[in-house]
């Protein structure tokens, strides 16, 4: 079952790096995406804000360095928790986008 | 700016086909995705529900035929409206998944 998102976005806000009880590093952030997309032969303005989380050894490497930057991300979508259906992007790969 | 989602999901609910004031056909639906994904070296259960919309000439072709089926979709994410930040998948391509 495929679940793969490729997104370029600006990091609007970055939380402080935290650790799970099992000691896994977790970096949460808020992303804002804006682009023009083609749909049914028309070009439309597309905007979305989405929460994202980077879990594991990449997290400390990026902590404190993402806010205010534009990044290219890949990852999968999951609901926040069993009781909270809000969608969160679980980041698998992150790269800075110049300019 | 990239914004591309590849998702396999079951169509939980499908709205009746409608038309915009400009005459564009619109098919709205609710999707449910469930899979196992790898994150930080662990396999985790991933679930998400997302609203999706198919706009344009594909819409009448699929109207009334998607509910209850598993489909493979590609498209982009947009917030529902200026005032409603809920994420909606704008479908660019849909295929039935057998079994």
Backbone of each chain as ProteinMPNN parsed JSONL, in Angstrom:
{"seq_chain_A": "XXXXXXXXXXXXXXXXXXXXXXXXXXXXXXXXXXXXXXXXXXXXXXXXXXXXXXXXXXXXXXXXXXXXXXXXXXXXXXXXXXXXXXXXXXXXXXXXXXX", "coords_chain_A": {"N_chain_A": [[0.852, -1.189, 0.0], [0.814, 2.02, -1.066], [2.23, 5.079, 0.134], [3.352, 7.946, -0.166], [4.815, 11.056, -0.038], [6.005, 13.867, -1.765], [7.305, 16.94, -1.126], [7.833, 20.423, -1.34], [8.555, 22.975, 0.879], [8.224, 25.785, 3.177], [9.747, 26.047, 6.353], [7.903, 26.947, 8.886], [7.768, 26.935, 11.634], [9.643, 25.5, 14.275], [9.836, 22.98, 16.646], [11.367, 22.429, 19.889], [13.985, 20.046, 20.05], [13.11, 16.817, 21.125], [12.947, 13.793, 23.177], [11.753, 10.45, 22.928], [10.243, 8.267, 25.42], [11.627, 5.926, 24.942], [13.984, 6.875, 24.121], [14.294, 7.838, 21.545], [15.151, 10.4, 19.262], [13.127, 13.231, 18.463], [11.897, 15.567, 16.187], [9.709, 18.097, 15.775], [7.743, 20.055, 13.514], [6.278, 22.881, 11.733], [5.017, 23.21, 8.492], [4.773, 25.198, 5.514], [3.296, 25.28, 2.417], [3.346, 26.559, -0.892], [2.201, 26.805, -4.141], [1.724, 26.652, -7.776], [-0.606, 24.66, -9.412], [-1.651, 22.369, -11.972], [-4.967, 21.654, -12.862], [-7.606, 19.924, -14.245], [-7.15, 21.251, -16.634], [-6.791, 23.88, -15.87], [-4.794, 26.409, -14.28], [-4.066, 26.56, -10.902], [-3.845, 28.266, -7.747], [-2.195, 26.868, -5.038], [-2.222, 26.185, -1.639], [-0.973, 24.967, 1.406], [-0.832, 24.015, 4.848], [1.029, 22.032, 7.006], [1.692, 19.758, 9.618], [4.817, 18.352, 10.55], [7.086, 15.644, 11.226], [10.267, 14.579, 12.283], [11.915, 11.723, 12.93], [14.367, 9.929, 14.757], [17.901, 9.309, 13.973], [18.467, 11.432, 12.204], [17.217, 13.616, 13.282], [18.582, 15.122, 15.479], [20.625, 16.191, 13.915], [19.433, 18.123, 12.389], [18.152, 19.77, 14.093], [17.134, 22.968, 15.197], [18.014, 24.22, 12.946], [16.281, 24.398, 10.805], [14.048, 26.099, 10.777], [12.563, 28.809, 9.054], [13.729, 28.208, 6.694], [13.603, 26.96, 3.242], [12.66, 23.766, 2.311], [13.138, 20.556, 0.758], [11.211, 17.743, 0.91], [10.629, 14.271, 1.603], [8.341, 11.672, 2.428], [5.903, 9.938, 4.53], [2.317, 10.014, 5.046], [0.513, 10.212, 8.076], [-2.117, 9.75, 10.485], [-2.348, 11.941, 13.311], [-2.742, 10.741, 15.846], [-4.405, 7.892, 17.401], [-6.757, 9.028, 18.248], [-6.707, 11.508, 17.108], [-7.31, 12.773, 14.079], [-5.816, 14.487, 12.531], [-3.589, 15.144, 9.819], [-0.203, 14.215, 9.606], [3.024, 14.743, 8.347], [5.404, 12.328, 8.133], [8.703, 12.545, 8.07], [11.037, 11.279, 5.8], [13.239, 11.979, 4.309], [15.172, 14.928, 4.084], [16.078, 17.956, 2.531], [17.913, 20.995, 2.09], [16.678, 23.772, 0.221], [18.09, 25.916, -2.052], [18.008, 29.583, -2.133]], "CA_chain_A": [[0.0, 0.0, 0.0], [1.721, 3.171, -1.202], [1.942, 6.299, 0.911], [4.606, 8.667, -0.369], [4.607, 12.47, -0.373], [7.171, 14.688, -2.093], [6.797, 18.29, -0.864], [8.747, 21.527, -1.07], [7.808, 23.853, 1.777], [9.053, 26.568, 4.099], [9.559, 25.623, 7.744], [7.368, 28.123, 9.563], [8.071, 26.866, 13.061], [10.318, 24.255, 14.64], [9.797, 22.75, 18.097], [12.651, 22.014, 20.476], [14.242, 18.606, 19.938], [12.765, 16.071, 22.345], [13.238, 12.354, 23.077], [10.664, 9.586, 23.403], [10.664, 7.463, 26.584], [12.577, 4.885, 24.488], [15.252, 7.542, 23.789], [14.363, 8.221, 20.137], [15.03, 11.849, 19.072], [11.943, 13.646, 17.691], [11.888, 16.993, 15.847], [8.424, 18.453, 15.175], [7.775, 21.358, 12.857], [5.122, 23.251, 10.912], [5.441, 23.551, 7.132], [3.808, 25.933, 4.681], [3.596, 25.068, 1.0], [2.58, 27.388, -1.834], [2.638, 26.563, -5.533], [0.651, 26.634, -8.774], [-0.757, 23.305, -9.92], [-2.639, 22.241, -13.049], [-6.085, 20.764, -12.551], [-8.71, 20.004, -15.233], [-6.802, 22.225, -17.668], [-6.634, 25.231, -15.323], [-3.72, 26.551, -13.293], [-4.674, 27.065, -9.662], [-2.961, 28.532, -6.615], [-2.354, 25.829, -4.011], [-1.571, 26.488, -0.374], [-1.337, 24.073, 2.51], [0.026, 23.983, 6.024], [1.005, 20.659, 7.513], [2.655, 19.443, 10.659], [5.735, 17.297, 10.125], [7.932, 15.137, 12.309], [11.474, 13.859, 11.868], [12.208, 10.843, 14.073], [15.568, 9.114, 14.564], [19.23, 9.946, 14.028], [18.512, 12.691, 11.447], [16.597, 14.723, 14.026], [19.556, 16.032, 16.119], [21.466, 16.844, 12.887], [18.709, 19.275, 11.799], [17.511, 20.561, 15.16], [17.512, 24.382, 15.307], [18.573, 24.721, 11.665], [15.308, 24.332, 9.702], [13.076, 27.204, 10.793], [12.828, 29.919, 8.148], [14.313, 27.725, 5.43], [12.787, 26.17, 2.323], [13.224, 22.413, 2.264], [12.512, 19.531, -0.091], [10.974, 16.636, 1.832], [9.848, 13.088, 1.212], [7.905, 10.949, 3.615], [4.556, 9.354, 4.445], [1.278, 10.689, 5.836], [-0.156, 9.412, 9.087], [-2.892, 10.611, 11.365], [-1.539, 12.346, 14.474], [-2.851, 9.665, 16.856], [-5.65, 7.131, 17.231], [-7.928, 9.885, 18.47], [-6.563, 12.798, 16.42], [-7.159, 12.414, 12.659], [-5.047, 15.474, 11.75], [-2.52, 14.492, 9.06], [1.169, 14.618, 9.904], [4.016, 14.183, 7.427], [6.576, 11.69, 8.762], [9.775, 12.844, 7.104], [12.072, 10.262, 5.589], [14.429, 12.636, 3.781], [15.027, 16.386, 4.024], [17.199, 18.684, 1.913], [17.691, 22.432, 1.982], [16.528, 24.279, -1.138], [18.753, 27.236, -2.056], [17.316, 30.743, -2.725]], "C_chain_A": [[0.895, 1.25, 0.0], [1.251, 4.368, -0.401], [3.206, 7.126, 0.879], [4.311, 10.084, -0.839], [5.957, 13.125, -0.663], [6.697, 16.136, -2.002], [7.953, 19.266, -0.674], [7.973, 22.526, -0.221], [8.772, 24.706, 2.595], [8.725, 26.098, 5.522], [9.155, 26.864, 8.538], [7.776, 28.135, 11.034], [8.681, 25.505, 13.375], [10.272, 24.116, 16.155], [11.202, 22.385, 18.582], [12.781, 20.496, 20.336], [13.856, 17.921, 21.24], [13.069, 14.596, 22.112], [12.043, 11.562, 23.584], [11.162, 8.854, 24.652], [11.7, 6.392, 26.203], [13.893, 5.517, 24.028], [15.39, 7.933, 22.334], [14.246, 9.744, 20.001], [13.879, 12.187, 18.121], [12.008, 15.162, 17.46], [10.578, 17.308, 15.125], [8.503, 19.856, 14.583], [6.479, 21.606, 12.113], [5.624, 23.749, 9.564], [4.344, 24.358, 6.443], [4.247, 25.78, 3.232], [2.74, 26.009, 0.159], [3.095, 27.097, -3.233], [1.463, 26.755, -6.475], [0.586, 25.21, -9.326], [-1.789, 23.316, -11.045], [-3.727, 21.254, -12.632], [-7.199, 21.012, -13.552], [-8.432, 21.116, -16.243], [-6.654, 23.651, -17.166], [-5.437, 25.256, -14.368], [-4.338, 27.149, -12.039], [-3.586, 27.308, -8.611], [-3.24, 27.488, -5.544], [-1.548, 26.234, -2.785], [-1.916, 25.39, 0.617], [-0.321, 24.195, 3.64], [-0.073, 22.583, 6.603], [2.064, 20.509, 8.599], [3.533, 18.305, 10.161], [6.593, 16.875, 11.312], [9.098, 14.346, 11.715], [11.923, 13.056, 13.085], [13.468, 10.046, 13.751], [16.824, 9.966, 14.443], [19.334, 11.228, 13.195], [18.08, 13.891, 12.302], [17.623, 15.651, 14.692], [20.414, 16.785, 15.096], [20.798, 18.125, 12.381], [18.11, 20.211, 12.851], [18.056, 21.984, 15.196], [17.988, 24.988, 14.003], [17.535, 24.842, 10.56], [14.398, 25.554, 9.636], [13.496, 28.337, 9.864], [13.401, 29.501, 6.81], [13.272, 27.038, 4.547], [13.459, 24.82, 2.162], [12.447, 21.525, 1.309], [12.432, 18.272, 0.766], [10.342, 15.455, 1.107], [9.453, 12.394, 2.507], [6.522, 10.356, 3.421], [3.597, 10.104, 5.368], [0.708, 9.712, 6.85], [-1.056, 10.326, 9.884], [-2.12, 10.789, 12.658], [-1.547, 11.273, 15.559], [-4.165, 8.926, 16.622], [-6.864, 8.047, 17.34], [-7.882, 11.187, 17.69], [-6.288, 12.552, 14.939], [-6.295, 13.395, 11.863], [-3.848, 14.789, 11.09], [-1.159, 15.084, 9.425], [2.085, 13.957, 8.872], [5.178, 13.626, 8.238], [7.699, 11.745, 7.727], [10.759, 11.675, 7.022], [13.365, 10.903, 5.112], [14.172, 14.137, 3.704], [16.289, 16.998, 3.428], [16.868, 20.168, 1.887], [17.569, 22.808, 0.507], [17.111, 25.68, -1.147], [17.798, 28.292, -2.585], [15.869, 30.842, -2.318]], "O_chain_A": [[1.636, 1.494, 0.952], [0.056, 4.635, -0.274], [4.041, 7.03, 1.778], [3.667, 10.304, -1.865], [6.919, 12.962, 0.087], [5.78, 16.527, -2.724], [8.915, 18.989, 0.042], [6.848, 22.886, -0.567], [9.961, 24.406, 2.699], [7.575, 25.794, 5.842], [9.988, 27.725, 8.823], [8.086, 29.18, 11.604], [8.281, 24.487, 12.809], [10.635, 25.048, 16.872], [12.094, 22.078, 17.791], [11.805, 19.761, 20.487], [14.221, 18.376, 22.324], [13.405, 14.19, 21.0], [11.396, 11.956, 24.554], [12.364, 8.823, 24.915], [12.534, 6.001, 27.019], [14.809, 4.814, 23.601], [16.477, 8.322, 21.905], [13.326, 10.332, 20.571], [13.681, 11.518, 17.106], [12.154, 15.939, 18.404], [10.356, 16.851, 14.004], [9.224, 20.722, 15.078], [5.686, 20.693, 11.886], [6.523, 24.586, 9.486], [3.158, 24.221, 6.746], [5.378, 26.091, 2.86], [1.566, 26.229, 0.453], [4.301, 27.141, -3.475], [0.339, 26.994, -6.034], [1.615, 24.626, -9.667], [-2.686, 24.159, -11.072], [-3.445, 20.17, -12.12], [-7.682, 22.134, -13.704], [-9.342, 21.832, -16.66], [-6.411, 24.555, -17.966], [-5.114, 24.252, -13.732], [-5.06, 28.143, -12.116], [-2.552, 26.641, -8.597], [-4.394, 27.254, -5.186], [-0.369, 26.576, -2.872], [-3.058, 24.931, 0.651], [0.866, 24.44, 3.423], [-1.164, 22.017, 6.675], [3.165, 21.052, 8.51], [3.072, 17.412, 9.45], [6.797, 17.632, 12.262], [8.934, 13.561, 10.782], [12.263, 13.616, 14.127], [13.634, 9.549, 12.638], [16.829, 11.157, 14.755], [20.216, 12.045, 13.459], [18.514, 15.021, 12.079], [17.549, 16.864, 14.493], [20.879, 17.891, 15.373], [21.47, 19.082, 11.996], [17.628, 21.299, 12.535], [19.269, 22.196, 15.222], [18.333, 26.169, 13.966], [17.854, 25.335, 9.479], [14.023, 25.99, 8.548], [14.647, 28.772, 9.886], [13.548, 30.318, 5.901], [12.222, 26.597, 5.015], [14.66, 24.732, 1.911], [11.253, 21.721, 1.083], [13.441, 17.791, 1.281], [9.616, 15.623, 0.127], [10.126, 12.506, 3.531], [6.021, 10.275, 2.299], [4.011, 10.741, 6.337], [0.453, 8.548, 6.542], [-0.812, 11.53, 9.966], [-1.344, 9.923, 13.061], [-0.506, 10.934, 16.122], [-4.944, 9.297, 15.744], [-7.858, 7.878, 16.634], [-8.882, 11.899, 17.607], [-5.179, 12.169, 14.568], [-6.057, 13.187, 10.674], [-3.176, 13.965, 11.709], [-1.001, 16.3, 9.533], [1.944, 12.774, 8.563], [5.858, 14.368, 8.947], [7.655, 11.098, 6.681], [11.238, 11.162, 8.033], [14.456, 10.446, 5.454], [13.089, 14.568, 3.308], [17.409, 16.617, 3.768], [15.718, 20.561, 1.693], [18.255, 22.249, -0.348], [16.7, 26.537, -0.364], [16.897, 27.991, -3.368], [15.17, 31.764, -2.739]]}, "seq_chain_B": "XXXXXXXXXXXXXXXXXXXXXXXXXXXXXXXXXXXXXXXXXXXXXXXXXXXXXXXXXXXXXXXXXXXXXXXXXXXXXXXXXXXXXXXXXXXXXXXXXXX", "coords_chain_B": {"N_chain_B": [[8.147, 24.174, -7.029], [7.569, 21.318, -5.297], [4.798, 19.083, -4.992], [3.483, 16.336, -4.456], [1.604, 13.466, -4.133], [1.512, 9.989, -3.652], [-0.73, 7.493, -3.209], [-2.26, 4.606, -1.858], [-5.491, 3.564, -1.201], [-8.649, 2.844, 0.466], [-11.867, 3.604, -0.783], [-13.982, 5.092, 1.221], [-16.301, 6.574, 1.267], [-18.382, 8.129, -1.14], [-19.321, 11.115, -2.661], [-22.257, 12.48, -4.335], [-21.96, 13.115, -7.805], [-21.194, 16.424, -8.735], [-21.571, 19.764, -10.207], [-19.549, 22.615, -10.907], [-20.334, 26.183, -10.785], [-19.205, 27.005, -13.179], [-19.502, 24.825, -14.684], [-17.822, 22.659, -14.386], [-17.218, 19.23, -13.753], [-17.315, 17.655, -10.539], [-16.113, 15.329, -8.236], [-16.366, 14.275, -5.056], [-14.817, 12.56, -2.313], [-14.187, 10.245, 0.437], [-11.257, 8.911, 1.771], [-9.532, 6.04, 3.064], [-6.547, 5.041, 4.438], [-4.297, 2.398, 5.129], [-1.332, 1.064, 6.317], [1.967, -0.481, 6.725], [4.841, 1.178, 7.723], [8.327, 2.005, 7.497], [10.25, 3.561, 9.993], [12.866, 5.304, 11.4], [14.209, 2.894, 11.751], [12.277, 1.218, 12.768], [9.28, -0.726, 12.325], [6.123, 0.592, 11.692], [2.596, 0.864, 12.323], [0.502, 2.534, 10.132], [-2.11, 4.778, 9.732], [-4.479, 6.685, 7.974], [-7.035, 9.082, 7.278], [-8.427, 10.809, 4.615], [-9.834, 13.508, 2.823], [-10.773, 13.614, -0.593], [-10.69, 14.906, -3.964], [-11.907, 14.796, -7.256], [-11.587, 16.463, -10.15], [-12.967, 17.603, -13.223], [-12.884, 16.056, -16.557], [-12.474, 13.342, -15.892], [-14.066, 12.855, -13.729], [-16.958, 12.287, -14.175], [-16.622, 9.777, -15.332], [-15.878, 8.113, -13.285], [-17.771, 8.369, -11.366], [-19.905, 7.073, -8.888], [-18.753, 4.609, -8.938], [-16.563, 4.157, -7.318], [-16.742, 3.905, -4.524], [-16.133, 1.716, -1.819], [-14.126, 0.407, -3.072], [-10.569, -0.4, -3.53], [-8.112, 1.872, -4.358], [-5.447, 3.203, -6.381], [-3.82, 6.194, -6.186], [-2.696, 9.35, -7.484], [-1.678, 12.705, -6.883], [-2.079, 16.149, -5.737], [-1.663, 17.968, -2.63], [-3.898, 20.204, -1.058], [-5.095, 22.977, 0.921], [-8.449, 22.932, 2.15], [-9.982, 25.287, 1.825], [-9.622, 28.925, 1.74], [-10.261, 29.602, 4.331], [-10.429, 27.174, 5.588], [-8.251, 24.973, 6.823], [-8.084, 22.245, 6.465], [-6.599, 19.367, 4.953], [-6.846, 18.394, 1.58], [-6.813, 15.913, -0.882], [-6.13, 16.477, -4.159], [-6.983, 14.798, -6.873], [-5.04, 13.488, -9.477], [-4.648, 11.245, -10.963], [-6.268, 8.099, -11.092], [-6.525, 4.686, -10.279], [-7.966, 1.417, -10.265], [-7.314, -1.014, -7.751], [-6.697, -4.402, -7.786], [-8.234, -7.056, -5.804]], "CA_chain_B": [[7.781, 23.7, -5.687], [6.942, 20.005, -5.506], [3.651, 18.726, -4.137], [3.019, 15.139, -5.155], [1.308, 12.356, -3.219], [1.136, 8.696, -4.228], [-1.442, 6.872, -2.087], [-3.224, 3.532, -2.082], [-6.482, 3.726, -0.139], [-10.0, 2.38, 0.138], [-12.818, 4.717, -0.867], [-14.969, 4.842, 2.266], [-17.564, 7.228, 0.936], [-18.308, 8.929, -2.369], [-20.46, 12.038, -2.775], [-22.89, 12.507, -5.646], [-21.276, 13.998, -8.758], [-21.822, 17.751, -8.86], [-20.913, 20.629, -11.189], [-19.297, 23.979, -10.435], [-21.071, 27.167, -11.59], [-18.586, 27.101, -14.517], [-19.829, 23.595, -15.421], [-16.801, 21.624, -14.218], [-17.677, 18.125, -12.902], [-16.543, 17.487, -9.294], [-16.463, 14.122, -7.486], [-15.674, 14.28, -3.763], [-14.846, 11.248, -1.655], [-13.369, 10.069, 1.636], [-10.347, 7.775, 1.616], [-8.91, 5.517, 4.291], [-5.303, 4.336, 4.11], [-3.676, 1.656, 6.232], [-0.142, 0.331, 5.844], [3.097, -0.509, 7.655], [5.927, 1.978, 7.167], [9.562, 1.992, 8.305], [10.654, 4.88, 10.483], [13.943, 5.223, 12.402], [14.57, 1.491, 11.973], [11.155, 0.447, 13.32], [8.104, -0.802, 11.454], [4.986, 1.133, 12.454], [1.293, 0.86, 11.669], [0.128, 3.889, 9.714], [-3.498, 4.93, 9.302], [-4.933, 8.067, 7.801], [-8.241, 9.329, 6.497], [-8.245, 12.078, 3.919], [-10.823, 13.84, 1.813], [-10.15, 13.739, -1.914], [-11.602, 15.444, -4.97], [-11.531, 14.551, -8.652], [-12.239, 17.554, -10.881], [-12.729, 17.561, -14.664], [-13.547, 15.011, -17.362], [-12.398, 12.012, -15.277], [-15.049, 12.721, -12.642], [-18.163, 11.511, -14.54], [-16.246, 8.398, -15.687], [-15.714, 7.304, -12.057], [-18.888, 8.632, -10.445], [-20.723, 5.929, -8.481], [-18.025, 3.329, -9.133], [-15.35, 4.079, -6.498], [-17.025, 3.553, -3.123], [-15.922, 0.315, -1.452], [-12.973, -0.149, -3.79], [-9.226, 0.073, -3.217], [-7.603, 2.583, -5.534], [-4.102, 3.792, -6.352], [-4.053, 7.578, -6.568], [-1.64, 10.357, -7.417], [-2.269, 14.043, -6.902], [-1.409, 17.134, -4.874], [-2.384, 18.357, -1.413], [-4.242, 21.608, -0.918], [-6.046, 23.164, 2.007], [-9.827, 22.868, 1.648], [-10.336, 26.635, 1.339], [-8.817, 29.957, 2.416], [-10.552, 29.615, 5.767], [-10.455, 25.813, 6.141], [-6.915, 24.428, 6.547], [-8.053, 20.78, 6.323], [-5.922, 18.964, 3.722], [-7.63, 17.644, 0.606], [-6.011, 15.392, -1.998], [-6.667, 16.744, -5.496], [-6.561, 13.608, -7.616], [-4.671, 13.668, -10.885], [-4.777, 9.947, -11.638], [-6.841, 7.061, -10.223], [-6.598, 3.334, -10.858], [-8.476, 0.405, -9.34], [-6.346, -2.026, -7.317], [-7.454, -5.662, -7.659], [-8.095, -7.892, -4.608]], "C_chain_B": [[6.975, 22.39, -5.824], [5.828, 19.744, -4.509], [3.003, 17.529, -4.787], [2.861, 13.996, -4.179], [0.931, 11.123, -4.033], [0.522, 7.9, -3.081], [-2.332, 5.741, -2.583], [-4.212, 3.588, -0.929], [-7.804, 3.081, -0.547], [-10.916, 3.613, 0.143], [-13.961, 4.403, 0.101], [-16.337, 5.403, 1.896], [-17.368, 8.091, -0.299], [-19.531, 9.839, -2.439], [-21.057, 11.919, -4.173], [-22.118, 13.485, -6.539], [-21.992, 15.345, -8.806], [-21.047, 18.581, -9.875], [-20.696, 22.013, -10.594], [-20.165, 24.938, -11.268], [-20.527, 27.278, -13.028], [-18.8, 25.811, -15.312], [-18.794, 22.499, -15.295], [-17.341, 20.491, -13.331], [-16.737, 17.911, -11.712], [-17.037, 16.232, -8.566], [-15.657, 14.112, -6.193], [-15.82, 12.918, -3.104], [-13.99, 11.28, -0.392], [-12.557, 8.785, 1.493], [-9.834, 7.334, 2.982], [-7.697, 4.683, 3.877], [-4.795, 3.607, 5.341], [-2.482, 0.908, 5.668], [0.865, 0.233, 6.974], [4.218, 0.295, 6.989], [7.145, 1.853, 8.077], [9.928, 3.406, 8.713], [11.681, 4.683, 11.593], [14.247, 3.77, 12.758], [13.461, 0.636, 12.562], [10.022, 0.377, 12.292], [6.911, -0.304, 12.261], [3.703, 1.012, 11.623], [0.916, 2.302, 11.355], [-1.315, 3.867, 9.199], [-3.757, 6.397, 9.011], [-6.212, 8.102, 6.97], [-8.079, 10.694, 5.856], [-9.385, 12.266, 2.92], [-10.101, 14.009, 0.483], [-11.188, 14.267, -2.896], [-11.031, 15.191, -6.364], [-12.322, 15.565, -9.476], [-11.929, 17.391, -12.365], [-13.31, 16.308, -15.301], [-13.438, 13.608, -16.776], [-13.556, 11.765, -14.307], [-16.294, 11.921, -13.055], [-17.836, 10.049, -14.863], [-16.207, 7.497, -14.456], [-16.89, 7.43, -11.099], [-19.695, 7.369, -10.177], [-20.005, 4.606, -8.549], [-16.867, 3.137, -8.153], [-15.614, 3.551, -5.089], [-16.841, 2.06, -2.88], [-14.735, -0.33, -2.14], [-11.645, 0.375, -3.24], [-8.653, 0.679, -4.488], [-6.181, 3.09, -5.298], [-4.239, 5.184, -6.954], [-2.743, 8.353, -6.612], [-2.336, 11.715, -7.468], [-1.474, 14.994, -6.024], [-2.303, 17.496, -3.693], [-2.676, 19.849, -1.444], [-5.114, 21.762, 0.308], [-7.427, 23.331, 1.397], [-10.262, 24.212, 1.087], [-9.479, 27.657, 2.091], [-9.017, 29.895, 3.924], [-10.486, 28.238, 6.409], [-9.139, 25.105, 5.808], [-6.892, 22.912, 6.327], [-7.46, 20.393, 4.967], [-6.843, 18.115, 2.861], [-6.674, 17.176, -0.499], [-6.733, 15.696, -3.303], [-6.084, 15.666, -6.406], [-6.217, 13.981, -9.065], [-4.872, 12.368, -11.652], [-5.324, 8.934, -10.647], [-6.914, 5.739, -10.978], [-7.161, 2.375, -9.822], [-7.349, -0.565, -9.008], [-7.122, -3.307, -7.086], [-7.245, -6.269, -6.284], [-8.153, -7.112, -3.321]], "O_chain_B": [[5.876, 22.363, -6.379], [5.905, 20.132, -3.343], [2.075, 17.677, -5.582], [3.802, 13.596, -3.494], [0.14, 11.198, -4.974], [1.192, 7.656, -2.078], [-3.052, 5.877, -3.572], [-3.792, 3.655, 0.226], [-8.051, 2.809, -1.722], [-10.76, 4.525, 0.955], [-14.802, 3.548, -0.176], [-17.376, 4.803, 2.169], [-16.318, 8.707, -0.48], [-20.659, 9.37, -2.291], [-20.452, 11.34, -5.076], [-21.681, 14.543, -6.087], [-23.217, 15.411, -8.904], [-19.992, 18.161, -10.35], [-21.547, 22.526, -9.869], [-20.672, 24.561, -12.324], [-21.263, 27.595, -13.962], [-18.353, 25.694, -16.453], [-18.864, 21.503, -16.015], [-17.872, 20.766, -12.255], [-15.516, 17.976, -11.858], [-18.232, 16.089, -8.309], [-14.435, 13.964, -6.21], [-16.809, 12.214, -3.306], [-13.192, 12.191, -0.176], [-13.083, 7.728, 1.147], [-9.718, 8.127, 3.916], [-7.804, 3.751, 3.079], [-4.853, 4.127, 6.455], [-2.597, 0.204, 4.665], [0.655, 0.789, 8.053], [4.503, 0.097, 5.808], [7.011, 1.624, 9.279], [9.92, 4.328, 7.897], [11.424, 4.001, 12.586], [14.508, 3.449, 13.917], [13.672, -0.546, 12.831], [9.831, 1.297, 11.496], [6.712, -0.734, 13.397], [3.731, 1.054, 10.393], [1.003, 3.179, 12.215], [-1.682, 3.053, 8.352], [-3.288, 7.263, 9.75], [-6.433, 7.27, 6.09], [-7.633, 11.637, 6.509], [-9.833, 11.322, 2.268], [-8.966, 14.484, 0.434], [-12.393, 14.107, -2.7], [-9.835, 15.353, -6.607], [-13.552, 15.538, -9.505], [-10.798, 17.083, -12.742], [-14.107, 15.592, -14.695], [-14.242, 12.747, -17.132], [-13.973, 10.626, -14.092], [-16.66, 10.971, -12.364], [-18.685, 9.176, -14.686], [-16.461, 6.295, -14.54], [-16.99, 6.677, -10.13], [-20.119, 6.681, -11.105], [-20.597, 3.57, -8.243], [-16.245, 2.074, -8.143], [-14.789, 2.827, -4.531], [-17.337, 1.235, -3.648], [-14.374, -1.468, -1.84], [-11.582, 1.419, -2.59], [-8.702, 0.072, -5.557], [-5.777, 3.364, -4.168], [-4.71, 5.343, -8.08], [-1.803, 8.055, -5.875], [-3.428, 11.854, -8.019], [-0.351, 14.697, -5.616], [-3.524, 17.352, -3.745], [-1.821, 20.656, -1.808], [-5.798, 20.821, 0.711], [-7.566, 23.81, 0.272], [-10.843, 24.279, 0.004], [-8.703, 27.293, 2.974], [-8.082, 30.103, 4.697], [-10.486, 28.127, 7.636], [-8.923, 24.686, 4.671], [-5.84, 22.34, 6.041], [-7.777, 21.011, 3.951], [-7.534, 17.226, 3.36], [-5.841, 17.942, -0.983], [-7.843, 15.212, -3.521], [-4.883, 15.622, -6.672], [-6.966, 14.667, -9.761], [-5.221, 12.378, -12.833], [-4.9, 8.903, -9.491], [-7.307, 5.683, -12.143], [-6.868, 2.502, -8.633], [-6.532, -0.899, -9.866], [-8.077, -3.334, -6.309], [-6.212, -6.04, -5.654], [-8.049, -7.695, -2.241]]}, "name": "protein", "num_of_chains": 2, "seq": "XXXXXXXXXXXXXXXXXXXXXXXXXXXXXXXXXXXXXXXXXXXXXXXXXXXXXXXXXXXXXXXXXXXXXXXXXXXXXXXXXXXXXXXXXXXXXXXXXXXXXXXXXXXXXXXXXXXXXXXXXXXXXXXXXXXXXXXXXXXXXXXXXXXXXXXXXXXXXXXXXXXXXXXXXXXXXXXXXXXXXXXXXXXXXXXXXXXXXX"}
